[in-house]
């Protein structure tokens, strides 16, 4: 069993279980999942985003995201409006209750992050985040629901590195690995 317990895939699965358990402990009272929280943050930072773009912003499968959006709308945390240019496209906005939820749940979400890293020494926390970010970025294109990243152009210019193209069909993960990134 020692060989299994040392495999990166097994360790990542266990880390996900721990993260989910801690999020559930801290946020059950708010009736919010980690994916719903991510969607609220993305909609707040990108008012008028459509579901397809939202799936890229939070790296979540588009077909499954529909249910998340429906639950957020049923809780009156978001609302949809048709796009001016194409009435078939629904744009997503945070409702006042959604904004209040983000304010209310922020302390609990921060506690989750602290609890995840708490067992590590401070220097190891920083290293862990750097390595995990690098690993995720390098594997970004592995999944159909990959996070859509762009390299911060200022950082790219400072380091002499080329900036990533913002087109969704480019190699995003490897171009962004190890560099400051932001959501598209």
Secondary structure by P-SEA (a helix, b strand, c coil): cccccccaaaaaaaaaaaaaaaaaaacccccccaaaaaaaaaaaacccccaaaaaaaaccccccaaaaaaaaaaacccccccccccccbbbbbbcaaaaaaaaaaaaaaaaaaaaaaccccaaaaaaaaaaaaaaaaaaccccccccccccaaaaaaaaccccccccccccccccccccccccc
